[in-house]
Amino acid sequence: GIQSPWIMPIEGGEPKQIVNAFAGVNSVDVTRDGRRLMFFTSNPQNQFAIVVCDLPACANRVDVSLPPKFRYVTTKFTPDGQGYAYVDSTGMNVWTRSFKGGDPRQITQFTDGRIVMALAYSRDGKRLAVARSTTTNDIVLIKGLK
């Protein structure tokens, strides 16, 4: 099958597929109140979107177009659940955007390094954690090998 979100009762039992749609790795997120689901997806025409829907059965599904300069690393609900946070096309900064539309808002001001697959808000929503890295490359030329 396709890589898709499923739900499993905490007491055990049978898992149930929430929606039969591709969900990108590291893109699935649930609001703090547990009522809404968000994930990054693509359709058969390779058009990408962010899906937001109500749990437990992905009701009231809305496909949200990608913002300008979106880079697929990770997406997370904002603490109030009214928007989402994402990494920009440089891979260096986090931006937020409301589900109602409007211009994205930059929330980090990094000038080096890249954000690598990790972005999370603290429980109180006042802090943001990101995993960042710096890539270095060395080129070595070896001559005269026999």
N, CA, C and O atoms as a GROMACS GRO file, in nm:
protein
  584
    1GLY      N    1   0.081  -0.119   0.000
    1GLY     CA    2   0.000   0.000   0.000
    1GLY      C    3   0.086   0.126   0.000
    1GLY      O    4   0.208   0.120  -0.017
    2ILE      N    5   0.021   0.236   0.019
    2ILE     CA    6   0.092   0.363   0.022
    2ILE      C    7   0.125   0.402   0.166
    2ILE      O    8   0.061   0.355   0.260
    3GLN      N    9   0.222   0.486   0.181
    3GLN     CA   10   0.261   0.538   0.311
    3GLN      C   11   0.153   0.638   0.353
    3GLN      O   12   0.140   0.745   0.294
    4SER      N   13   0.076   0.602   0.455
    4SER     CA   14  -0.038   0.685   0.494
    4SER      C   15  -0.055   0.685   0.646
    4SER      O   16  -0.002   0.597   0.714
    5PRO      N   17  -0.129   0.783   0.699
    5PRO     CA   18  -0.150   0.789   0.845
    5PRO      C   19  -0.253   0.686   0.893
    5PRO      O   20  -0.356   0.665   0.829
    6TRP      N   21  -0.223   0.625   1.005
    6TRP     CA   22  -0.311   0.528   1.070
    6TRP      C   23  -0.329   0.570   1.215
    6TRP      O   24  -0.252   0.650   1.268
    7ILE      N   25  -0.433   0.515   1.278
    7ILE     CA   26  -0.458   0.543   1.420
    7ILE      C   27  -0.470   0.410   1.493
    7ILE      O   28  -0.527   0.314   1.442
    8MET      N   29  -0.415   0.408   1.614
    8MET     CA   30  -0.416   0.285   1.694
    8MET      C   31  -0.465   0.320   1.834
    8MET      O   32  -0.410   0.410   1.897
    9PRO      N   33  -0.567   0.250   1.883
    9PRO     CA   34  -0.613   0.276   2.019
    9PRO      C   35  -0.501   0.251   2.120
    9PRO      O   36  -0.427   0.153   2.107
   10ILE      N   37  -0.488   0.338   2.219
   10ILE     CA   38  -0.380   0.324   2.317
   10ILE      C   39  -0.396   0.197   2.399
   10ILE      O   40  -0.298   0.143   2.451
   11GLU      N   41  -0.519   0.150   2.410
   11GLU     CA   42  -0.544   0.026   2.485
   11GLU      C   43  -0.508  -0.098   2.403
   11GLU      O   44  -0.511  -0.209   2.455
   12GLY      N   45  -0.475  -0.078   2.277
   12GLY     CA   46  -0.449  -0.191   2.188
   12GLY      C   47  -0.567  -0.210   2.094
   12GLY      O   48  -0.661  -0.132   2.094
   13GLY      N   49  -0.561  -0.313   2.016
   13GLY     CA   50  -0.668  -0.339   1.921
   13GLY      C   51  -0.619  -0.322   1.779
   13GLY      O   52  -0.499  -0.317   1.753
   14GLU      N   53  -0.712  -0.313   1.689
   14GLU     CA   54  -0.680  -0.304   1.548
   14GLU      C   55  -0.649  -0.161   1.505
   14GLU      O   56  -0.723  -0.068   1.538
   15PRO      N   57  -0.539  -0.143   1.432
   15PRO     CA   58  -0.512  -0.010   1.376
   15PRO      C   59  -0.610   0.020   1.263
   15PRO      O   60  -0.656  -0.072   1.195
   16LYS      N   61  -0.642   0.149   1.244
   16LYS     CA   62  -0.732   0.190   1.136
   16LYS      C   63  -0.665   0.298   1.054
   16LYS      O   64  -0.606   0.393   1.108
   17GLN      N   65  -0.674   0.283   0.923
   17GLN     CA   66  -0.619   0.385   0.834
   17GLN      C   67  -0.707   0.509   0.845
   17GLN      O   68  -0.829   0.501   0.834
   18ILE      N   69  -0.644   0.625   0.867
   18ILE     CA   70  -0.718   0.750   0.880
   18ILE      C   71  -0.763   0.799   0.744
   18ILE      O   72  -0.878   0.840   0.726
   19VAL      N   73  -0.672   0.793   0.648
   19VAL     CA   74  -0.703   0.839   0.513
   19VAL      C   75  -0.614   0.762   0.415
   19VAL      O   76  -0.497   0.736   0.444
   20ASN      N   77  -0.670   0.725   0.301
   20ASN     CA   78  -0.594   0.653   0.200
   20ASN      C   79  -0.528   0.754   0.107
   20ASN      O   80  -0.571   0.773  -0.007
   21ALA      N   81  -0.423   0.818   0.158
   21ALA     CA   82  -0.350   0.918   0.083
   21ALA      C   83  -0.204   0.913   0.127
   21ALA      O   84  -0.176   0.886   0.243
   22PHE      N   85  -0.113   0.940   0.034
   22PHE     CA   86   0.029   0.946   0.068
   22PHE      C   87   0.052   1.055   0.171
   22PHE      O   88   0.000   1.166   0.158
   23ALA      N   89   0.131   1.024   0.273
   23ALA     CA   90   0.170   1.122   0.374
   23ALA      C   91   0.322   1.120   0.385
   23ALA      O   92   0.381   1.018   0.420
   24GLY      N   93   0.385   1.233   0.354
   24GLY     CA   94   0.530   1.242   0.354
   24GLY      C   95   0.591   1.216   0.491
   24GLY      O   96   0.535   1.254   0.594
   25VAL      N   97   0.706   1.153   0.489
   25VAL     CA   98   0.780   1.127   0.612
   25VAL      C   99   0.805   1.258   0.683
   25VAL      O  100   0.841   1.358   0.621
   26ASN      N  101   0.786   1.259   0.813
   26ASN     CA  102   0.812   1.375   0.898
   26ASN      C  103   0.716   1.491   0.875
   26ASN      O  104   0.742   1.602   0.921
   27SER      N  105   0.606   1.465   0.804
   27SER     CA  106   0.512   1.575   0.781
   27SER      C  107   0.383   1.561   0.861
   27SER      O  108   0.307   1.657   0.871
   28VAL      N  109   0.357   1.445   0.917
   28VAL     CA  110   0.232   1.422   0.989
   28VAL      C  111   0.237   1.491   1.124
   28VAL      O  112   0.333   1.474   1.200
   29ASP      N  113   0.133   1.569   1.155
   29ASP     CA  114   0.126   1.637   1.284
   29ASP      C  115  -0.020   1.644   1.328
   29ASP      O  116  -0.111   1.643   1.245
   30VAL      N  117  -0.040   1.650   1.458
   30VAL     CA  118  -0.173   1.657   1.518
   30VAL      C  119  -0.177   1.780   1.607
   30VAL      O  120  -0.079   1.811   1.676
   31THR      N  121  -0.290   1.852   1.607
   31THR     CA  122  -0.303   1.968   1.695
   31THR      C  123  -0.295   1.925   1.841
   31THR      O  124  -0.317   1.809   1.874
   32ARG      N  125  -0.264   2.021   1.927
   32ARG     CA  126  -0.252   1.993   2.071
   32ARG      C  127  -0.378   1.933   2.131
   32ARG      O  128  -0.371   1.851   2.223
   33ASP      N  129  -0.495   1.973   2.078
   33ASP     CA  130  -0.619   1.919   2.132
   33ASP      C  131  -0.657   1.784   2.070
   33ASP      O  132  -0.757   1.725   2.108
   34GLY      N  133  -0.576   1.736   1.975
   34GLY     CA  134  -0.598   1.605   1.915
   34GLY      C  135  -0.713   1.598   1.816
   34GLY      O  136  -0.757   1.489   1.781
   35ARG      N  137  -0.762   1.712   1.772
   35ARG     CA  138  -0.880   1.713   1.684
   35ARG      C  139  -0.850   1.722   1.536
   35ARG      O  140  -0.933   1.683   1.454
   36ARG      N  141  -0.730   1.773   1.500
   36ARG     CA  142  -0.699   1.793   1.359
   36ARG      C  143  -0.566   1.728   1.321
   36ARG      O  144  -0.475   1.716   1.403
   37LEU      N  145  -0.560   1.687   1.196
   37LEU     CA  146  -0.442   1.621   1.141
   37LEU      C  147  -0.391   1.704   1.024
   37LEU      O  148  -0.469   1.765   0.951
   38MET      N  149  -0.259   1.706   1.007
   38MET     CA  150  -0.199   1.775   0.894
   38MET      C  151  -0.089   1.685   0.838
   38MET      O  152  -0.017   1.621   0.914
   39PHE      N  153  -0.077   1.681   0.704
   39PHE     CA  154   0.033   1.609   0.642
   39PHE      C  155   0.058   1.664   0.502
   39PHE      O  156  -0.029   1.725   0.440
   40PHE      N  157   0.180   1.641   0.454
   40PHE     CA  158   0.224   1.682   0.322
   40PHE      C  159   0.194   1.566   0.227
   40PHE      O  160   0.223   1.451   0.260
   41THR      N  161   0.138   1.596   0.112
   41THR     CA  162   0.099   1.489   0.019
   41THR      C  163   0.122   1.530  -0.125
   41THR      O  164   0.153   1.646  -0.154
   42SER      N  165   0.106   1.436  -0.214
   42SER     CA  166   0.108   1.464  -0.358
   42SER      C  167  -0.004   1.384  -0.423
   42SER      O  168  -0.043   1.278  -0.376
   43ASN      N  169  -0.054   1.438  -0.533
   43ASN     CA  170  -0.160   1.368  -0.605
   43ASN      C  171  -0.098   1.294  -0.724
   43ASN      O  172   0.022   1.305  -0.748
   44PRO      N  173  -0.178   1.217  -0.798
   44PRO     CA  174  -0.122   1.142  -0.911
   44PRO      C  175  -0.055   1.228  -1.018
   44PRO      O  176   0.026   1.178  -1.095
   45GLN      N  177  -0.087   1.356  -1.023
   45GLN     CA  178  -0.023   1.447  -1.120
   45GLN      C  179   0.103   1.512  -1.061
   45GLN      O  180   0.158   1.606  -1.120
   46ASN      N  181   0.150   1.462  -0.946
   46ASN     CA  182   0.269   1.515  -0.879
   46ASN      C  183   0.254   1.662  -0.839
   46ASN      O  184   0.352   1.736  -0.838
   47GLN      N  185   0.134   1.702  -0.805
   47GLN     CA  186   0.112   1.834  -0.748
   47GLN      C  187   0.112   1.816  -0.597
   47GLN      O  188   0.044   1.728  -0.544
   48PHE      N  189   0.187   1.900  -0.529
   48PHE     CA  190   0.204   1.884  -0.385
   48PHE      C  191   0.114   1.981  -0.308
   48PHE      O  192   0.084   2.091  -0.356
   49ALA      N  193   0.072   1.939  -0.190
   49ALA     CA  194  -0.014   2.021  -0.105
   49ALA      C  195   0.000   1.976   0.039
   49ALA      O  196   0.052   1.868   0.068
   50ILE      N  197  -0.046   2.060   0.128
   50ILE     CA  198  -0.057   2.026   0.269
   50ILE      C  199  -0.205   1.997   0.293
   50ILE      O  200  -0.291   2.078   0.258
   51VAL      N  201  -0.234   1.882   0.353
   51VAL     CA  202  -0.372   1.844   0.383
   51VAL      C  203  -0.399   1.869   0.531
   51VAL      O  204  -0.317   1.835   0.616
   52VAL      N  205  -0.514   1.929   0.560
   52VAL     CA  206  -0.559   1.949   0.697
   52VAL      C  207  -0.699   1.891   0.705
   52VAL      O  208  -0.783   1.919   0.620
   53CYS      N  209  -0.725   1.808   0.808
   53CYS     CA  210  -0.857   1.748   0.821
   53CYS      C  211  -0.886   1.717   0.968
   53CYS      O  212  -0.798   1.723   1.053
   54ASP      N  213  -1.012   1.685   0.994
   54ASP     CA  214  -1.055   1.654   1.130
   54ASP      C  215  -1.041   1.506   1.159
   54ASP      O  216  -1.074   1.422   1.076
   55LEU      N  217  -0.992   1.475   1.277
   55LEU     CA  218  -0.982   1.336   1.322
   55LEU      C  219  -1.114   1.290   1.381
   55LEU      O  220  -1.190   1.375   1.428
   56PRO      N  221  -1.146   1.162   1.382
   56PRO     CA  222  -1.056   1.052   1.355
   56PRO      C  223  -1.057   1.001   1.210
   56PRO      O  224  -0.980   0.912   1.177
   57ALA      N  225  -1.143   1.054   1.124
   57ALA     CA  226  -1.158   0.995   0.990
   57ALA      C  227  -1.121   1.090   0.877
   57ALA      O  228  -1.165   1.071   0.764
   58CYS      N  229  -1.042   1.191   0.903
   58CYS     CA  230  -1.000   1.290   0.804
   58CYS      C  231  -1.121   1.356   0.737
   58CYS      O  232  -1.126   1.371   0.615
   59ALA      N  233  -1.218   1.396   0.820
   59ALA     CA  234  -1.336   1.467   0.771
   59ALA      C  235  -1.302   1.614   0.746
   59ALA      O  236  -1.203   1.665   0.800
   60ASN      N  237  -1.382   1.681   0.667
   60ASN     CA  238  -1.363   1.822   0.636
   60ASN      C  239  -1.223   1.851   0.581
   60ASN      O  240  -1.158   1.948   0.620
   61ARG      N  241  -1.178   1.766   0.492
   61ARG     CA  242  -1.044   1.778   0.435
   61ARG      C  243  -1.029   1.906   0.353
   61ARG      O  244  -1.114   1.940   0.271
   62VAL      N  245  -0.917   1.975   0.377
   62VAL     CA  246  -0.882   2.094   0.301
   62VAL      C  247  -0.739   2.076   0.250
   62VAL      O  248  -0.648   2.044   0.326
   63ASP      N  249  -0.720   2.096   0.120
   63ASP     CA  250  -0.586   2.093   0.062
   63ASP      C  251  -0.535   2.237   0.057
   63ASP      O  252  -0.597   2.323  -0.006
   64VAL      N  253  -0.424   2.262   0.123
   64VAL     CA  254  -0.366   2.395   0.134
   64VAL      C  255  -0.250   2.404   0.035
   64VAL      O  256  -0.160   2.320   0.038
   65SER      N  257  -0.252   2.504  -0.053
   65SER     CA  258  -0.142   2.518  -0.148
   65SER      C  259  -0.013   2.553  -0.074
   65SER      O  260  -0.016   2.615   0.032
   66LEU      N  261   0.097   2.512  -0.132
   66LEU     CA  262   0.226   2.538  -0.069
   66LEU      C  263   0.261   2.686  -0.077
   66LEU      O  264   0.233   2.751  -0.178
   67PRO      N  265   0.322   2.738   0.028
   67PRO     CA  266   0.363   2.879   0.027
   67PRO      C  267   0.483   2.898  -0.065
   67PRO      O  268   0.550   2.802  -0.102
   68PRO      N  269   0.511   3.023  -0.102
   68PRO     CA  270   0.633   3.048  -0.180
   68PRO      C  271   0.756   3.007  -0.100
   68PRO      O  272   0.758   3.018   0.023
   69LYS      N  273   0.857   2.961  -0.170
   69LYS     CA  274   0.986   2.924  -0.108
   69LYS      C  275   0.971   2.814  -0.003
   69LYS      O  276   1.045   2.813   0.096
   70PHE      N  277   0.877   2.723  -0.024
   70PHE     CA  278   0.857   2.609   0.066
   70PHE      C  279   0.962   2.503   0.038
   70PHE      O  280   0.990   2.472  -0.079
   71ARG      N  281   1.020   2.446   0.142
   71ARG     CA  282   1.113   2.334   0.127
   71ARG      C  283   1.059   2.221   0.210
   71ARG      O  284   1.032   2.237   0.329
   72TYR      N  285   1.044   2.107   0.148
   72TYR     CA  286   0.991   1.994   0.224
   72TYR      C  287   1.099   1.940   0.317
   72TYR      O  288   1.186   1.865   0.274
   73VAL      N  289   1.092   1.975   0.441
   73VAL     CA  290   1.176   1.919   0.546
   73VAL      C  291   1.081   1.866   0.653
   73VAL      O  292   1.084   1.748   0.687
   74THR      N  293   0.999   1.953   0.706
   74THR     CA  294   0.898   1.915   0.804
   74THR      C  295   0.794   2.025   0.812
   74THR      O  296   0.823   2.142   0.785
   75THR      N  297   0.672   1.988   0.848
   75THR     CA  298   0.566   2.086   0.873
   75THR      C  299   0.505   2.054   1.008
   75THR      O  300   0.490   1.938   1.045
   76LYS      N  301   0.471   2.158   1.082
   76LYS     CA  302   0.411   2.142   1.215
   76LYS      C  303   0.300   2.244   1.233
   76LYS      O  304   0.309   2.356   1.182
   77PHE      N  305   0.196   2.206   1.305
   77PHE     CA  306   0.093   2.302   1.343
   77PHE      C  307   0.156   2.410   1.430
   77PHE      O  308   0.246   2.381   1.510
   78THR      N  309   0.111   2.534   1.416
   78THR     CA  310   0.150   2.638   1.510
   78THR      C  311   0.082   2.606   1.644
   78THR      O  312  -0.017   2.532   1.645
   79PRO      N  313   0.132   2.659   1.755
   79PRO     CA  314   0.074   2.625   1.885
   79PRO      C  315  -0.078   2.647   1.895
   79PRO      O  316  -0.146   2.573   1.965
   80ASP      N  317  -0.131   2.749   1.825
   80ASP     CA  318  -0.275   2.774   1.833
   80ASP      C  319  -0.356   2.687   1.735
   80ASP      O  320  -0.479   2.691   1.737
   81GLY      N  321  -0.288   2.609   1.651
   81GLY     CA  322  -0.356   2.521   1.556
   81GLY      C  323  -0.418   2.592   1.437
   81GLY      O  324  -0.486   2.529   1.356
   82GLN      N  325  -0.394   2.722   1.424
   82GLN     CA  326  -0.456   2.801   1.318
   82GLN      C  327  -0.367   2.819   1.196
   82GLN      O  328  -0.405   2.885   1.099
   83GLY      N  329  -0.247   2.761   1.200
   83GLY     CA  330  -0.154   2.773   1.090
   83GLY      C  331  -0.048   2.666   1.100
   83GLY      O  332  -0.062   2.571   1.178
   84TYR      N  333   0.056   2.681   1.021
   84TYR     CA  334   0.162   2.580   1.021
   84TYR      C  335   0.298   2.647   1.009
   84TYR      O  336   0.312   2.758   0.958
   85ALA      N  337   0.398   2.575   1.058
   85ALA     CA  338   0.536   2.619   1.048
   85ALA      C  339   0.606   2.529   0.947
   85ALA      O  340   0.578   2.410   0.937
   86TYR      N  341   0.697   2.588   0.872
   86TYR     CA  342   0.770   2.512   0.770
   86TYR      C  343   0.908   2.573   0.751
   86TYR      O  344   0.936   2.682   0.799
   87VAL      N  345   0.993   2.500   0.680
   87VAL     CA  346   1.129   2.546   0.652
   87VAL      C  347   1.131   2.606   0.511
   87VAL      O  348   1.070   2.552   0.419
   88ASP      N  349   1.202   2.719   0.496
   88ASP     CA  350   1.206   2.785   0.365
   88ASP      C  351   1.300   2.715   0.268
   88ASP      O  352   1.371   2.621   0.305
   89SER      N  353   1.300   2.760   0.144
   89SER     CA  354   1.378   2.695   0.038
   89SER      C  355   1.529   2.700   0.059
   89SER      O  356   1.602   2.622  -0.002
   90THR      N  357   1.577   2.790   0.144
   90THR     CA  358   1.721   2.792   0.173
   90THR      C  359   1.757   2.681   0.270
   90THR      O  360   1.874   2.644   0.283
   91GLY      N  361   1.657   2.628   0.340
   91GLY     CA  362   1.682   2.525   0.441
   91GLY      C  363   1.731   2.581   0.572
   91GLY      O  364   1.762   2.505   0.664
   92MET      N  365   1.738   2.714   0.583
   92MET     CA  366   1.796   2.775   0.702
   92MET      C  367   1.697   2.832   0.801
   92MET      O  368   1.729   2.843   0.919
   93ASN      N  369   1.576   2.869   0.758
   93ASN     CA  370   1.486   2.940   0.848
   93ASN      C  371   1.346   2.882   0.850
   93ASN      O  372   1.300   2.818   0.755
   94VAL      N  373   1.278   2.908   0.961
   94VAL     CA  374   1.142   2.862   0.982
   94VAL      C  375   1.046   2.979   0.960
   94VAL      O  376   1.071   3.091   1.005
   95TRP      N  377   0.940   2.951   0.890
   95TRP     CA  378   0.834   3.048   0.862
   95TRP      C  379   0.702   2.991   0.909
   95TRP      O  380   0.688   2.869   0.921
   96THR      N  381   0.605   3.077   0.935
   96THR     CA  382   0.469   3.031   0.966
   96THR      C  383   0.372   3.094   0.869
   96THR      O  384   0.398   3.200   0.811
   97ARG      N  385   0.260   3.027   0.852
   97ARG     CA  386   0.154   3.079   0.766
   97ARG      C  387   0.020   3.035   0.820
   97ARG      O  388   0.005   2.921   0.866
   98SER      N  389  -0.076   3.122   0.817
   98SER     CA  390  -0.212   3.091   0.862
   98SER      C  391  -0.284   3.006   0.759
   98SER      O  392  -0.260   3.021   0.639
   99PHE      N  393  -0.371   2.919   0.803
   99PHE     CA  394  -0.453   2.843   0.710
   99PHE      C  395  -0.553   2.933   0.638
   99PHE      O  396  -0.606   2.895   0.534
  100LYS      N  397  -0.577   3.050   0.692
  100LYS     CA  398  -0.668   3.146   0.628
  100LYS      C  399  -0.601   3.218   0.512
  100LYS      O  400  -0.668   3.291   0.438
  101GLY      N  401  -0.470   3.198   0.495
  101GLY     CA  402  -0.398   3.263   0.387
  101GLY      C  403  -0.314   3.378   0.439
  101GLY      O  404  -0.281   3.383   0.558
  102GLY      N  405  -0.282   3.469   0.352
  102GLY     CA  406  -0.198   3.582   0.391
  102GLY      C  407  -0.052   3.552   0.369
  102GLY      O  408  -0.014   3.442   0.327
  103ASP      N  409   0.030   3.650   0.398
  103ASP     CA  410   0.173   3.636   0.378
  103ASP      C  411   0.236   3.551   0.488
  103ASP      O  412   0.197   3.560   0.604
  104PRO      N  413   0.335   3.467   0.450
  104PRO     CA  414   0.410   3.394   0.552
  104PRO      C  415   0.489   3.490   0.640
  104PRO      O  416   0.519   3.603   0.600
  105ARG      N  417   0.522   3.445   0.761
  105ARG     CA  418   0.599   3.526   0.855
  105ARG      C  419   0.724   3.449   0.898
  105ARG      O  420   0.713   3.336   0.947
  106GLN      N  421   0.840   3.510   0.881
  106GLN     CA  422   0.966   3.447   0.920
  106GLN      C  423   0.981   3.453   1.071
  106GLN      O  424   0.964   3.559   1.131
  107ILE      N  425   1.013   3.339   1.136
  107ILE     CA  426   1.026   3.339   1.281
  107ILE      C  427   1.166   3.306   1.330
  107ILE      O  428   1.194   3.319   1.450
  108THR      N  429   1.257   3.263   1.242
  108THR     CA  430   1.398   3.249   1.281
  108THR      C  431   1.482   3.335   1.188
  108THR      O  432   1.439   3.369   1.077
  109GLN      N  433   1.601   3.370   1.233
  109GLN     CA  434   1.690   3.458   1.156
  109GLN      C  435   1.830   3.397   1.144
  109GLN      O  436   1.930   3.466   1.163
  110PHE      N  437   1.838   3.268   1.113
  110PHE     CA  438   1.967   3.203   1.100
  110PHE      C  439   2.034   3.246   0.971
  110PHE      O  440   1.967   3.268   0.870
  111THR      N  441   2.167   3.258   0.973
  111THR     CA  442   2.241   3.297   0.854
  111THR      C  443   2.337   3.188   0.807
  111THR      O  444   2.406   3.204   0.706
  112ASP      N  445   2.342   3.077   0.881
  112ASP     CA  446   2.426   2.966   0.840
  112ASP      C  447   2.362   2.836   0.887
  112ASP      O  448   2.267   2.837   0.965
  113GLY      N  449   2.415   2.724   0.838
  113GLY     CA  450   2.362   2.594   0.876
  113GLY      C  451   2.227   2.566   0.812
  113GLY      O  452   2.164   2.656   0.755
  114ARG      N  453   2.185   2.443   0.821
  114ARG     CA  454   2.057   2.402   0.763
  114ARG      C  455   1.975   2.329   0.869
  114ARG      O  456   2.029   2.266   0.960
  115ILE      N  457   1.846   2.340   0.855
  115ILE     CA  458   1.755   2.268   0.944
  115ILE      C  459   1.734   2.130   0.882
  115ILE      O  460   1.696   2.118   0.766
  116VAL      N  461   1.758   2.027   0.962
  116VAL     CA  462   1.754   1.890   0.910
  116VAL      C  463   1.644   1.808   0.979
  116VAL      O  464   1.665   1.755   1.088
  117MET      N  465   1.532   1.797   0.916
  117MET     CA  466   1.425   1.705   0.954
  117MET      C  467   1.371   1.717   1.096
  117MET      O  468   1.311   1.621   1.144
  118ALA      N  469   1.390   1.826   1.164
  118ALA     CA  470   1.336   1.835   1.298
  118ALA      C  471   1.296   1.977   1.332
  118ALA      O  472   1.372   2.072   1.315
  119LEU      N  473   1.174   1.988   1.381
  119LEU     CA  474   1.116   2.116   1.418
  119LEU      C  475   1.006   2.084   1.518
  119LEU      O  476   0.918   2.003   1.488
  120ALA      N  477   1.008   2.146   1.636
  120ALA     CA  478   0.905   2.116   1.736
  120ALA      C  479   0.885   2.236   1.829
  120ALA      O  480   0.981   2.303   1.867
  121TYR      N  481   0.760   2.260   1.863
  121TYR     CA  482   0.726   2.363   1.962
  121TYR      C  483   0.726   2.302   2.101
  121TYR      O  484   0.696   2.183   2.117
  122SER      N  485   0.759   2.382   2.201
  122SER     CA  486   0.749   2.337   2.340
  122SER      C  487   0.601   2.320   2.375
  122SER      O  488   0.514   2.370   2.304
  123ARG      N  489   0.573   2.249   2.482
  123ARG     CA  490   0.433   2.224   2.522
  123ARG      C  491   0.354   2.352   2.543
  123ARG      O  492   0.235   2.359   2.512
  124ASP      N  493   0.422   2.455   2.598
  124ASP     CA  494   0.352   2.581   2.621
  124ASP      C  495   0.348   2.670   2.496
  124ASP      O  496   0.286   2.776   2.497
  125GLY      N  497   0.412   2.626   2.388
  125GLY     CA  498   0.409   2.700   2.262
  125GLY      C  499   0.495   2.824   2.258
  125GLY      O  500   0.487   2.902   2.162
  126LYS      N  501   0.577   2.845   2.359
  126LYS     CA  502   0.658   2.968   2.367
  126LYS      C  503   0.798   2.951   2.310
  126LYS      O  504   0.866   3.050   2.285
  127ARG      N  505   0.841   2.827   2.289
  127ARG     CA  506   0.975   2.802   2.237
  127ARG      C  507   0.968   2.709   2.117
  127ARG      O  508   0.874   2.631   2.102
  128LEU      N  509   1.070   2.719   2.033
  128LEU     CA  510   1.078   2.636   1.914
  128LEU      C  511   1.214   2.567   1.912
  128LEU      O  512   1.316   2.632   1.931
  129ALA      N  513   1.215   2.437   1.891
  129ALA     CA  514   1.340   2.362   1.880
  129ALA      C  515   1.359   2.321   1.734
  129ALA      O  516   1.265   2.276   1.669
  130VAL      N  517   1.479   2.336   1.685
  130VAL     CA  518   1.512   2.292   1.550
  130VAL      C  519   1.645   2.217   1.556
  130VAL      O  520   1.733   2.251   1.635
  131ALA      N  521   1.659   2.115   1.473
  131ALA     CA  522   1.787   2.045   1.460
  131ALA      C  523   1.856   2.103   1.338
  131ALA      O  524   1.802   2.102   1.227
  132ARG      N  525   1.978   2.155   1.359
  132ARG     CA  526   2.051   2.222   1.252
  132ARG      C  527   2.184   2.153   1.232
  132ARG      O  528   2.237   2.088   1.323
  133SER      N  529   2.239   2.167   1.112
  133SER     CA  530   2.370   2.110   1.084
  133SER      C  531   2.447   2.199   0.988
  133SER      O  532   2.389   2.282   0.918
  134THR      N  533   2.576   2.180   0.987
  134THR     CA  534   2.662   2.248   0.892
  134THR      C  535   2.734   2.140   0.812
  134THR      O  536   2.790   2.046   0.870
  135THR      N  537   2.732   2.153   0.682
  135THR     CA  538   2.798   2.055   0.596
  135THR      C  539   2.932   2.109   0.550
  135THR      O  540   2.941   2.223   0.503
  136THR      N  541   3.033   2.029   0.565
  136THR     CA  542   3.165   2.067   0.514
  136THR      C  543   3.208   1.961   0.414
  136THR      O  544   3.177   1.843   0.430
  137ASN      N  545   3.278   2.003   0.314
  137ASN     CA  546   3.327   1.912   0.211
  137ASN      C  547   3.476   1.934   0.193
  137ASN      O  548   3.522   2.048   0.189
  138ASP      N  549   3.549   1.827   0.182
  138ASP     CA  550   3.690   1.831   0.152
  138ASP      C  551   3.713   1.752   0.024
  138ASP      O  552   3.654   1.645   0.005
  139ILE      N  553   3.797   1.804  -0.060
  139ILE     CA  554   3.834   1.732  -0.182
  139ILE      C  555   3.979   1.698  -0.172
  139ILE      O  556   4.063   1.784  -0.145
  140VAL      N  557   4.010   1.572  -0.194
  140VAL     CA  558   4.147   1.525  -0.186
  140VAL      C  559   4.184   1.463  -0.320
  140VAL      O  560   4.112   1.378  -0.371
  141LEU      N  561   4.295   1.505  -0.376
  141LEU     CA  562   4.346   1.450  -0.501
  141LEU      C  563   4.465   1.361  -0.469
  141LEU      O  564   4.565   1.405  -0.412
  142ILE      N  565   4.454   1.237  -0.508
  142ILE     CA  566   4.562   1.142  -0.485
  142ILE      C  567   4.618   1.105  -0.622
  142ILE      O  568   4.545   1.060  -0.711
  143LYS      N  569   4.749   1.125  -0.638
  143LYS     CA  570   4.816   1.095  -0.766
  143LYS      C  571   4.914   0.979  -0.748
  143LYS      O  572   4.960   0.950  -0.638
  144GLY      N  573   4.941   0.916  -0.859
  144GLY     CA  574   5.047   0.816  -0.862
  144GLY      C  575   5.013   0.682  -0.801
  144GLY      O  576   5.104   0.607  -0.767
  145LEU      N  577   4.889   0.648  -0.787
  145LEU     CA  578   4.852   0.516  -0.733
  145LEU      C  579   4.878   0.410  -0.838
  145LEU      O  580   4.854   0.432  -0.956
  146LYS      N  581   4.926   0.295  -0.796
  146LYS     CA  582   4.952   0.186  -0.890
  146LYS      C  583   4.872   0.067  -0.856
  146LYS      O  584   4.881  -0.035  -0.924
   0.00000   0.00000   0.00000
